[in-house]
Amino acid sequence: MTSDQTCVVLRGRLRALMEAGFDVIVVSSPGHWLTSVAETEGVSVVPIPMRRAVSPWRDAIAFFRLCRLIARLRPEITDFSTPKCGLLGTIAAWLMRVPRRVYTLRGLRLESSHGLERWVLWWAERISCWCSNVVLCNSLSLKDAAIVCGIAPAEKLVVLGRGSTSGVDTERFSPGESDVRKQFGIPVDTPVVGFVGRITGHKGIPELMEAFHEVQRRRPGCWLLLTGWFDRSEDALDERLRREIESHPRVLVTGSVDDPPPYYRAMDVFVLPTHREGFPNAALEAAACGLPVITTCATGARNAVIDGETGYLIPVRSSAAIAEAILRLISDEGLRKKLGRGARAWAVEHYERRNVLKRVVGFYRLLLTPEWKIEMEGMRVRATSANPADFGEVGDVG
């Protein structure tokens, strides 16, 4: 991956592969999360500095290092993701003749880009897909978007089950007690609207703040709990909005937390007003904790909610829709609990971590068989008419 932050979503997945007998090496820019994943997952790591933005000289150095690493390791499988590392890594793997090359599509940044940037990102994605044997999409709607954008032919695109990187640990993320409200001085009977993730523009934070002003006007006692950090990436918030958030008496920003379940349990409603996703892990975690989830109809995000059963799907960039959905839920405890129960049941049924990781391990094992291309084509055909149970460990591949 380009940034070490992406390592966070691989927890569980890496350990499962190690326990299945794979020798796993993780490559990303150096940082806290890369070091952490080495310690918690037991994998080897190789730090290679990479920047998200275009930087010809640094990109050339990173590319050379990737080529040298692949030549030394001679891996059976490479799996690169995120636009910059995906581009450099898949080209390097193709040049080094790695026999099985996977490009994992975790989202389409080009969907929220315009002009020259969008054109550059489109070509980067297209080349990454061309250099790969398989493009592993993180959700069904992401696969559809990839086809519509024309970055890869449909026969290269694969989704494991219903998507998700590693599923959710439904025992750890579950309803229960929390001391977070006491820690921050929030009364027990006060509505709390929650968000978990990077606090950036494309996560919909500007719209969420606008919506919260309206919610506060109609329900003055409400709190907004932002469990995350101000990311200084290309979609960082402007300084004015950041100061507004930091100075608001009813908005709490926690920074990065090591143990998120108690923060979910302190919330009444979870909101992810994102502009684009691959598949949002935070929405799964919130659902597993028994929270109704409000998210947008954006790519990836719309696969994380069953509208009206586990939460609500709303239009992208609509602060009015966010406010109305929040007010509906915090004003009706019965509805809130009903959707929360539905969310928990749905997460347990379809995204329990052990089942998702079985499909992941099965996918990589399949790649090691001599007939893997034939087998994958067969699964694509069967996925149009058969039950998911017919696909064994790999799950239904669409």
C-alpha positions in Angstrom: 0.0 0.0 0.0 1.1 3.6 -0.5 0.4 4.8 3.0 0.9 2.9 6.3 -2.6 4.0 7.4 -4.1 1.4 5.0 -2.4 -1.4 7.1 -5.2 -0.8 9.7 -7.8 -2.4 7.4 -5.6 -5.6 7.0 -5.7 -6.6 10.6 -7.0 -10.2 10.8 -6.5 -10.8 7.1 -2.7 -10.9 7.4 -2.7 -13.2 10.4 -5.2 -15.6 8.7 -2.9 -15.9 5.7 0.1 -16.5 8.0 -1.8 -19.2 9.9 -2.8 -20.8 6.6 0.8 -21.3 5.7 1.6 -18.3 3.6 4.8 -16.2 4.0 3.4 -12.7 4.0 5.5 -9.5 3.4 3.8 -6.1 3.8 5.2 -3.1 1.9 4.1 0.5 2.5 5.5 3.8 3.4 7.1 3.7 6.9 5.0 4.8 9.8 3.3 3.8 13.1 0.7 1.6 11.5 3.3 -0.4 9.5 5.2 -1.1 12.7 2.0 -1.9 14.6 0.8 -4.5 12.0 4.2 -6.2 12.1 3.8 -6.6 15.9 0.1 -7.6 16.0 -0.1 -9.8 12.9 3.3 -11.4 13.0 4.2 -10.5 9.4 7.4 -9.2 7.8 7.4 -5.6 6.7 9.4 -3.6 4.2 9.2 0.2 4.4 9.5 1.9 1.1 8.7 5.7 1.1 5.9 6.6 -1.3 3.9 9.8 -1.8 0.2 9.9 -2.8 0.9 13.0 -4.9 2.8 12.8 -8.2 6.6 13.1 -7.5 8.6 11.9 -10.5 12.0 11.5 -8.7 10.6 9.9 -5.6 8.3 7.7 -7.6 11.3 6.5 -9.7 13.2 5.6 -6.5 10.2 3.7 -5.1 9.7 1.9 -8.3 13.4 0.8 -8.4 13.1 -0.4 -4.8 9.9 -2.4 -5.6 11.6 -4.1 -8.6 14.7 -4.9 -6.5 12.5 -6.3 -3.7 10.4 -8.5 -6.0 13.6 -9.8 -7.8 15.0 -10.8 -4.4 11.9 -12.4 -3.0 10.6 -14.1 -6.2 7.0 -14.2 -4.8 4.3 -16.6 -6.1 1.7 -13.9 -5.6 1.8 -10.1 -5.4 -1.2 -8.0 -4.3 -0.9 -4.3 -4.6 -3.5 -1.6 -3.8 -4.1 2.1 -3.6 -3.5 4.2 -6.7 0.3 5.1 -6.3 1.6 1.8 -5.0 -0.9 -0.1 -7.2 0.6 1.6 -10.3 4.2 1.2 -9.3 3.8 -2.3 -7.8 1.8 -3.9 -10.6 4.2 -2.6 -13.3 7.1 -3.9 -11.2 5.5 -7.3 -10.8 4.6 -7.5 -14.5 8.2 -6.6 -15.4 9.6 -9.1 -12.9 7.3 -11.8 -14.4 5.5 -12.6 -11.1 3.2 -15.5 -12.1 0.1 -14.4 -10.2 -0.5 -10.6 -9.9 -3.5 -9.2 -8.0 -4.6 -5.6 -7.9 -6.9 -4.9 -5.0 -9.3 -2.1 -5.7 -10.2 -0.5 -2.3 -12.0 2.5 -3.8 -12.0 4.8 -6.8 -10.4 8.1 -5.9 -11.1 9.3 -9.4 -14.9 9.4 -8.7 -14.4 12.5 -6.6 -11.7 14.1 -8.9 -12.0 16.4 -11.8 -10.1 17.6 -14.9 -6.4 16.6 -15.2 -6.3 14.8 -11.9 -9.2 12.5 -12.8 -7.5 11.7 -16.2 -4.3 10.9 -14.5 -6.0 8.7 -11.9 -8.0 6.9 -14.6 -4.9 6.0 -16.5 -3.2 4.9 -13.3 -6.1 2.6 -12.4 -6.3 1.3 -16.0 -2.6 0.4 -16.2 -2.7 -1.2 -12.7 -5.6 -3.4 -13.9 -3.9 -4.2 -17.2 -0.7 -5.4 -15.4 -2.7 -7.7 -13.1 -4.2 -11.1 -13.7 -7.0 -10.5 -11.2 -8.6 -7.3 -9.9 -10.1 -7.9 -6.5 -12.9 -5.4 -5.8 -13.9 -4.6 -2.2 -17.6 -4.4 -2.9 -20.2 -5.2 -5.5 -20.9 -1.6 -6.3 -17.2 -0.9 -6.7 -17.0 -3.7 -9.3 -19.9 -2.1 -11.1 -18.2 1.3 -11.0 -15.0 -0.1 -12.3 -16.9 -1.5 -15.3 -18.7 1.8 -15.9 -15.4 3.7 -15.7 -13.8 1.3 -18.1 -10.7 0.7 -16.1 -10.8 -3.1 -16.5 -12.8 -5.8 -18.4 -15.5 -7.5 -16.4 -13.8 -10.9 -16.7 -10.9 -9.6 -14.6 -13.0 -8.3 -11.7 -13.7 -10.5 -8.7 -15.7 -9.9 -5.5 -15.4 -12.3 -2.6 -18.8 -13.0 -1.1 -20.5 -9.6 -0.4 -17.2 -7.8 -0.2 -15.2 -6.3 2.7 -11.5 -6.6 3.4 -11.6 -8.7 6.6 -15.2 -8.6 7.8 -15.8 -7.7 11.4 -15.1 -9.4 14.7 -18.7 -9.6 16.0 -17.6 -10.7 19.5 -15.3 -7.7 20.0 -17.7 -5.3 18.2 -20.9 -5.9 20.0 -23.5 -4.0 22.1 -22.5 -3.4 25.7 -21.5 -1.0 28.4 -19.1 1.9 27.9 -17.5 4.6 30.1 -16.8 7.0 27.2 -19.8 9.2 28.0 -18.6 9.5 31.7 -15.1 10.2 30.4 -16.2 13.2 28.4 -19.0 14.4 30.7 -21.9 13.5 28.4 -25.2 12.8 30.2 -26.5 9.2 29.9 -29.9 10.4 28.4 -28.4 12.9 25.9 -28.4 11.8 22.2 -25.0 11.2 20.7 -24.3 11.1 17.0 -21.1 9.4 16.1 -18.5 9.1 13.3 -15.4 7.0 13.1 -12.6 7.5 10.7 -10.3 10.0 9.1 -11.7 13.5 9.5 -11.4 14.7 5.9 -13.4 16.3 3.1 -14.3 13.2 1.2 -15.6 11.5 4.3 -18.4 14.2 4.2 -17.4 16.1 7.4 -18.3 19.5 6.0 -21.9 18.2 5.3 -22.0 16.5 8.7 -21.2 19.8 10.4 -23.8 21.6 8.5 -26.3 18.9 9.4 -25.3 19.0 13.1 -26.0 22.7 13.3 -29.6 22.0 12.1 -29.9 19.0 14.5 -28.8 21.2 17.4 -31.3 23.9 16.4 -34.1 21.4 16.8 -32.5 19.2 19.5 -30.1 21.5 21.5 -28.8 18.8 23.8 -27.4 16.6 21.1 -23.6 15.8 20.9 -21.4 14.9 18.0 -18.6 12.4 18.7 -15.9 12.3 16.0 -13.7 9.3 16.7 -10.8 9.9 14.5 -8.0 12.3 13.5 -7.5 15.3 11.2 -5.8 13.7 8.3 -3.4 16.0 6.3 -4.0 14.3 3.0 -5.0 15.9 -0.3 -8.6 16.2 1.0 -7.8 17.7 4.4 -10.3 20.1 5.9 -9.7 23.8 5.5 -8.4 25.6 8.6 -11.7 27.5 9.2 -13.7 24.3 9.4 -11.1 22.6 11.6 -11.2 25.5 14.1 -15.0 25.5 14.1 -15.0 21.8 15.0 -12.3 22.1 17.6 -14.0 25.1 19.3 -17.6 23.7 19.2 -18.9 23.0 22.7 -20.9 20.0 21.7 -18.4 18.4 19.3 -15.7 16.0 20.6 -12.7 14.9 18.6 -10.9 11.9 20.1 -8.0 11.5 17.8 -6.9 7.9 16.9 -8.1 5.3 19.4 -6.7 1.8 19.9 -9.9 0.3 21.2 -12.9 1.7 19.3 -15.8 -0.6 20.5 -16.5 1.5 23.7 -16.8 4.6 21.5 -19.4 3.0 19.3 -21.3 1.9 22.4 -21.4 5.5 23.5 -23.3 6.5 20.3 -27.0 6.4 19.6 -26.6 6.8 15.8 -23.7 6.3 13.5 -23.2 8.6 10.5 -20.8 8.1 7.5 -21.7 10.8 5.0 -18.9 9.7 2.6 -18.4 10.8 -1.0 -16.7 7.5 -2.0 -15.6 4.2 -0.5 -14.4 0.8 -1.3 -16.3 -0.8 1.5 -16.5 1.1 4.8 -15.2 -1.0 7.8 -16.5 1.6 10.2 -20.1 1.1 9.0 -19.7 -2.7 9.6 -18.3 -2.1 13.1 -21.1 0.2 14.0 -23.7 -2.3 12.7 -22.1 -5.1 14.8 -22.3 -2.9 17.8 -26.1 -2.6 17.3 -26.2 0.9 15.9 -28.4 2.1 13.0 -26.1 3.4 10.3 -26.7 6.5 8.1 -24.5 6.5 5.0 -24.7 7.7 1.4 -25.5 6.1 -1.9 -21.9 6.5 -2.9 -20.0 3.6 -4.4 -19.0 1.1 -1.7 -21.0 2.8 1.0 -24.4 1.7 -0.4 -23.4 -1.9 0.2 -23.0 -1.3 3.9 -26.6 -0.6 4.7 -30.0 -2.1 3.9 -32.1 1.0 3.6 -34.9 1.0 6.1 -33.8 -2.3 7.8 -30.3 -1.6 9.2 -30.2 2.2 8.7 -30.7 4.8 6.0 -29.1 5.5 2.6 -29.1 9.2 1.7 -27.9 11.3 -1.2 -24.2 12.2 -1.4 -23.3 15.8 -0.2 -26.8 16.5 1.2 -26.6 18.1 4.7 -30.4 18.3 4.8 -30.8 14.6 4.3 -28.2 13.9 7.0 -30.0 16.1 9.4 -33.4 14.6 8.7 -32.2 11.0 9.1 -30.5 11.9 12.4 -33.5 13.6 13.7 -35.8 10.8 12.7 -33.7 8.3 14.7 -32.9 10.3 17.8 -36.6 11.2 18.1 -37.9 7.6 17.9 -36.2 5.2 20.3 -38.3 2.3 19.1 -37.3 2.8 15.5 -33.6 3.3 16.5 -33.5 0.1 18.5 -35.3 -1.9 15.7 -32.8 -0.8 13.1 -29.9 -1.4 15.5 -31.0 -5.0 16.0 -31.4 -5.4 12.3 -27.9 -4.0 11.7 -26.4 -6.4 14.3 -28.1 -9.4 12.8 -27.1 -8.5 9.2 -23.4 -8.0 10.2 -23.3 -11.3 12.0 -24.9 -13.2 9.2 -22.9 -11.8 6.3 -19.7 -10.3 7.6 -18.6 -12.3 10.6 -14.8 -12.2 10.4 -14.0 -15.9 10.4 -16.3 -16.5 7.5 -14.9 -13.6 5.4 -11.3 -14.7 6.1 -12.1 -18.3 5.1 -13.1 -16.9 1.7 -9.9 -14.7 1.6 -7.6 -17.7 2.4 -9.5 -19.8 -0.1 -9.0 -17.2 -2.8 -5.2 -17.1 -2.4 -5.0 -20.9 -2.2 -6.9 -21.1 -5.4 -4.4 -18.8 -7.1 -1.7 -21.4 -6.2 -3.3 -24.2 -8.2 -2.2 -24.8 -11.8 -5.8 -24.5 -13.0 -6.6 -21.2 -11.2 -7.6 -19.3 -14.3 -10.0 -22.0 -15.3 -11.4 -22.3 -11.8 -12.0 -18.6 -11.5 -13.8 -18.5 -14.8 -16.0 -21.3 -13.6 -16.8 -19.5 -10.4 -17.8 -16.4 -12.4 -20.2 -18.5 -14.4 -21.6 -20.3 -11.4 -22.1 -17.0 -9.5 -24.8 -16.0 -11.8 -27.1 -18.9 -10.9 -25.9 -20.8 -7.8 -26.1 -20.4 -4.1 -23.2 -18.9 -2.2 -22.8 -22.2 -0.4 -21.8 -23.9 -3.6 -18.5 -22.0 -3.6 -17.0 -23.6 -0.5 -14.2 -21.6 1.1 -13.9 -19.0 -1.5 -17.5 -17.9 -1.3 -19.6 -16.6 -4.2 -17.3 -14.7 -6.6 -19.1 -12.2 -8.8 
